[in-house]
Amino acid sequence: MRFTFFKSILAGIMLFGSVAIYAQLPSIQYFRYNDKRGLNVFETSKEDTVKYDGLRLRVGGDFAIQLQGLNHETGGPDTLIELANNFALPTANLNLDAQLEDGVRMHLRIYLSSRHHEEAWVKGGYLQFDKLDFISPGFLEGFMDIATIKVGMDEINYGDTHFRRSDNARAIYNPFVGNYIMDSFTTEPYMEVTIQSNGIIGVIGATNGRLNQSPTNKPGFGGSPADKGRVFYGKLGYDKQMNDDLRLRLTGSFYSSSDGSTRDYLYAGDRAGARYYNVIESVANGGSDFEPRFSPGWGYHTAFQINPFVKYNGIEFFGVFESTKNGADVGGSFTQLGAELLYRFGGKEQLFVGGRFNTVSGEVADGALTQEIKRTNFGFGWFLTNNVAIKTEIVTNKYEGDGWNGSKFQDAKFNGYVIEATIGF
């Protein structure tokens, strides 16, 4: 284990210890709090609730650690490694948010330690414009009253699952430990415009479709031709607090990468690695830091995702219907279904219990054999404070379908428990 790992952990300890020194973090405009107050916040609000008072810097962080007790088995030819009940590698983030001007803020996230990287590295960041008064007072004021402009190298706003997922150590928004099987999350250079008016939400954005950037015309991944792809994506939806008890949200998103792309990262863009460590890992052939999430691995494709969200008092439902189709002549498609039902209770809804069901099924090409993954999570959690939470879940994951035959995933499954503690501020 390299010395850089220990330096990263030490930096994380120093960061989280600073909470005791700085009793109050500065308020930032148009900001999603990185604690319990950020639950069920999707696009940042257009309500101007913070007075601009010059340059402000908010230093925050995340920490997460899991105690994993999972078992796995396979019906395929591989022999799997033996799993133990023990702690997984702790993860840590450093978050920098700066109020640069009235209605202009910057976000930067650094992964101090992650499953896939022992060293500290930048996840991404963006500039967010909710006012353009820095050009001239009142510039496009009517438009900016309903519009938000984002420019950066960070996660794009496709679908709603990325608002509830764990982002390396930022696990405080996720009621479970794992993310969805087809984890729609990628960090790319992008520009997007969001419109919010009377509950109506519209998003339009574009990226170059590349995770790793280079100004050269060199060959792409695996020696393929240079990547000259483009991605367009968008969202249309409705989100309204109907009364004191009921909130309704329904969104539909699309994503389309062009045939100039040599590799699409929509379901393979989380470079931090996946949760559920070392499951279905082969003794002879090893595994991947990104398993057990699933990506079709296509060069380019078209996807759409529909997400209903209902919160009635403490009862909360979140759903996923997603379809992706291969853009190449060989065809192929996959469908993802997901449903979460939670009950949040206690005087401040600091306790929660619930379950999630998630499936992915399809074929990598027309005429190929079917591949299917089914996962069920049951769990409960407790926000000890706004910034500290602990979660316990029972997970069952099965691989089914003839498309896995001959691989380590043939009739494979894993199940057991995971306990996760997380801090966010």
N, C-alpha and C positions, 0 to 999 in steps of 0.2 A: 504494500500500500504506500503510495507516494507521499512525500512530505507535504505536497500541495494540499492533500486532503485534510491533514491536520491543521494547516493554516486556515483552510476554509471553515472548518468547525470552530476554531478559535475566534475567527472573525464573527461567526454567527453568535457565539456566546457573548462576545463583547457588545454586539448589536442589541441582542435581546436584554442584556443587563442595563442598557442605556435607558430602558423604560422607567426604571426607578429614579433616574436622574431628571429626565424630562417629563414632568407630570402632565403636561398638556401639549398636544401637537397642534400646529397652526391649522386653521380652517382653510380649505381650498375650494374655489368655485367649481360648480358642475362636476362634482367628485363622488365616486362610489367609495364609501367607507370600507376599509379592509378589516372589518370585524363583523359582529352580529348585525349591526345596523345596515350592512350591505346585502343581507339576505333578500332574495327575490327582487333585487334591483337589476334591471336589464340595461337598456340604454340609459345614460345619465340624464337626469331631469333638466328641462329648460327653465326651471324656476331659479331666479337669481336671488339666492338666500344669503349670500356672503358678500359683504362690502369689500371692494378692492382697496387695499391699504399698502400698496407697494409690493415689491418682490418678497415672496415667502417660499421657504423650502420646508417640505415635510419629509422627514426621514422615517421610514417604516420597515417592517420586516415580517417574515413568516418562518415558522419552524414546524416540522412534522416528524413524527417517529411512529413506527408501527411494530407491534408485537404480532407476529404471524404464526398461526398454527394450522397449516394446510397439508392435505394429503393429495397425491395424484397417482394416476395409473393410465396405462395405454393398452389397447388391443393390437397395436402395430408392432413392427419388428424391433423397435428400439427398446433399450433398457433405460429407465429414467433414473436420475440421481435421487438420492434419499434426502427428503426434506426434514427439517428439525423445527421444533417449536422454539423460536428465538426472535430477537429483534432484527429488523432490517436496517439498512443504512439510513441514518437520519438525513433529512433534507432541509435546506435553508435558502431563503431569498432575502435580498436587500432591495427595498423599493424607494425610489426617489421621485417625489412629485413636487413640482415647482410652479408657483403662480408667477408668470412672467409679465403679464400685463392684464388689464381689465378684460376678462373673458378669454384669456389665452393661458393655457397651462401645458406643462410637459410631464410625461410619465416615462420612467425608465425602470426596468426590472433586471436585476442581476441574480443569477443562480449561484449561490455560494457553494452549494454542494448538491448533487443530484445522483440518481441511480446510474445515469449514463456517463457523467463526467465527474471526476473527483476534484478538478480545479474549478475556480470561479470563472464565470463567463457571462456575457450579456445575452439575456433572452431577447430583448427588444425594447422598443419605446416609440412614442409618438408625440406629436403636437396636436392639441385640440383647440379649435377656435369656436367659441360661442358668441363672440362679438368681434367686430372689425373696426372698433373705434381707434385702433392704433394707426389706421390709414388716415382717417379723419373722423371727428366726432359724429356719431350717428350714421356712419357709412353703412348702407344697405340694412338699416336698422329693422325695417319691417320683415325682411327675409330672415335675418339672423335671430329674430324673436322666436322662430320655429325651426331654425336650421343649426346643425352642428357639423363642422368640417374636421375630419381627422386625416393627418398625413404622417406616415412613419414606416417603420419596419417592425411590425408587431402582428398580433392576431387580428384576423379579419372578422367582421360581423356577419358571418353566415350561420343561420340557424340560431337556436336559443340554448343548445346544450352547453356551449362554451361559457355561458354565464354561470353555470352550476357545477362545472367540473373542477377538479383539483389541478392547479397549475404548479407543478413541482411541490413546493412546501406550502403554497397557498391552498389549504384544504378546508378552510373554514366555511366556504359556501356550499360544499358538497355534503349532503346528508349521509353519504356512504363513503367507502374507501376507494373503490375503483371508479373509473370513468366508463363511458359507454364503449361497447365492443368496437364499433366503427366510430372512432373518436375524432369528430370533425373539428380539428384544431390545426392551424398552421401559422407560422410567422413569416411574412413576406413583405416586400416594399409595396405600400398600397396608398390609395387615396379614396376616401369614402365620404359621402354626404348623407346625413340623416335628417329627416323631416319629422317633427312631432307637433301635431295640432289636434286638440279636442279628442285625444285618444287614438287618432290615426297615426301610424308609424310607416315611414317609407325610407328605405336605404338603397343607395346605388354606389357601387365601388368597382375598382379595377386594380389588378396587380400584374406583375410579369410572370407569376406562377412559379417563381424560383425561391427555394429555401436558402441556398448558398449562392452568393452573388459574385459575379466576375464580369468585368468590362471586355473580356476577350471573347473571341469566337471559337473557343476551344471545344472539343467534343464533350458531350454530356455524360450522364451517369452510365457506367458500363461500356464506355467507348462509343455510345450512340452519337448521332449528329448533334451539332451545337443546338442548345435549347433556345428557340426563338418564339416560345409560346406566350400567350396572353390569357388572362383570366378576367371574366366579368361576373359579378355576383350582385345580388340584391335581396331585399326583404320588403314585404308588405304585411301590415298587421293592425290589430286594434288592442289597446290596453287601457282599461278604465276601472277605477275604483267606483263601483256602482253605488255603494252605500257604506256605512261603517263596518258592515259584516262581510261584504262580498266584493271580490275583485275578479275580473275576467280578462284574459289575454289570449289572443289567437294570432299566430304569425305563420307566414309561408315564405320560404327562402329558396333561391335558386343559385346555382354555381355552374359555370361552364368554362372549361379550359380548351384552348384551341389545338388544332392538329400540329402546330409547331412545337408543342410540348413533348419532351422526351421522358419526363417523369412527373407525375402529379403528387403533391404532398398533402392533399386535404385530409387524408386519414393516416398520414405518416409524418406529420410535422412536429410532433412533440419530441424534441431532442433530449428532454430530461429523462425519458424512459417511462415505462408503465408501472402501475401498481401490481400487486400479487407477484412477488419476487420468485424467480427460478422455477415456476410451475411448468410442467411438461418439458423440462430440460433433459436432453438426452445425454447419457454418459459418453457415447462415442461421438456424437455430432453437436453437442452443446445446445445452446439456446440463444435467445436474443434479449437484450435489455428492454425491447419494445413489445415482447409478448407478455400477456395474452391478448393484447388488442389486435384487431384485424384490419388490413388494408388490401383491397383487390390488387394493388400494384400496377395499375394501368398508367400509360403515358399521358392520356388525356381522357376526359369523360364529362358527362353532364349529370348533375345531382340536384335534387330538391328535398327540402325538409319542412315538415309541418309540425308545429308545436302548440298544443293547447295548454293553458295554465289557468287553474281555478283555485282561489283561496277563499274559503268560507269560515270565518272565525279561525279556529286552529286547524281545520282540515285543509289539506293542500294536495292538489293533483297536478302532475306535470307529465305530458305525453310526447312521444316521438313517432312520427312516421316519416321514413326517409327512403329514397330510391336513388340509386346511381347506375348509370349505363355507360358501358365502354364506348368511346368514340371511334375506335378502330373498326375495320371491316369484319374482324373475327367476332364481334359482338360480345355478349356477356352482360349480366346485370346482377345487382344485389339489392335486397330490401332489408331495412332495419326497422324493428318495432321496439318501443320502450314505453313503460308506464311506471310512474312513481306515485305512491299514495302514502302521505305522511299525516301524522297528528302531532301538532305542537301544543304543549300545555304547560301549566305552571303560571305563576303570577305574571311573568314576562315572556311566556312561551320559550323558556330556557330549556325545556325538556322536549324531546321528540322521539317518536317511534314510527316505524313504517317499513315498507318493502318496495322493491323494484324488480320488474321483469323485463328482460332485454333479449331479443333474438336477432340474428343476422342469417340470411339464407340466400343462395343464388349460385350462379355458375360464372367462372372466369371467362368463358367463351361460349358461343352458341354450340350446343351439342355436348358440352362438357358435363361431367357428373356433378351432382348437387353437393354443395358444402353448406353445413348449418352449424351454428353455435347458439346454445341456449344458456342464459345465466339468470340466476335468481339470487337476490340479496334481501335479507331481513336484518334489521338493526335498530338500535336505539342510541340516543346521544344526550349529552348534557353540556350546556354552556355554563361553565362555572362562573365566568364573567363575560362581558362583551367580547373579550379578546382571547379567551381560553376555552377550548372545547375538547371533549373526549367522546369517541364514537366506538361502538362495538357492533360488528356485523357477522352474520353467518352467510357464506357464499357457496353456491353450487354452480359449476360450469361444465357443460357437456359439449363434445364435438360429435356430430352425427352426419350421415350422408356418405355415399360411395366416393365422393370427391376427395376424401381424406385417405382412402385406401393406400397402403404401402408406405405411409408416412407415420411419424410419431403421433400425429393427431388422430389416427384411426381409432374410433371408439374411445377416445381419451376423455378424461374428466379430472377435475380437481374440486375439492370441497374442504370446508373447515371454517375457522374463525379468524378474524383480524381485529385487533384493537388499535385505534389510532388516536394519538394526542396531538393537538395542533394549536399554535399560537398565531395570531394575526393582529397587526396594529399599523 
